[in-house]
């Protein structure tokens, strides 16, 4: 049993220090290691890759309430973003309220979260349109390198039961990922994890 602990420690250290290649080498070494008895089991660790897009959600910023803020930000979307996708919901429990989530999908970040009255929605959308035009202009001048574009997405009211803010954020992130992948051909990025196999 002690042999398995040492083997597992060595393979884990190799994976964390050198990445998946070292994990493959360690797994190969574990398979070729001499076994004292034919019935003894060998612990083999093989790297497995999981798509980041399915397991990651960007951190949630503070919610900005447009109805109580006297001065709106000069820009909702900063010039440092690589992609910009804004998802807008009408809140099911209160038809007079909307929520908007801004994501930089390429950088896996949430740029903003806002709540406002439905009377402010048109003005907010105009501000986002102006930010998108400014980003495209800066990219054309070479001031914002790596910007891939973006869009504003009105999403239908989610079905009942009434979702909370975290549910809306998760649905908005999924929608923005979908729109981004449709607009910009991107390879799927993979993160290493590990699966344990017991071989006789």
Secondary structure, DSSP 8 states (H G I E B T S, - for coil): -HHHHHHHHHHHHHHHHH-HHHHHHHHHHHHHS--SSTT--EEEEEEEEEEHHHH-------EEETTT-SS--S-SS-TT-S-EEEEEEE-TT-TTEEEEEEEETTTTEEEEEEEEEGGGHHHHHHHHHHHHHHHHHHHHHTSSTT---EEEEEE----SS---HHHHHHHHHHHHHHHHHHHS-----EEEEEEEEEE-
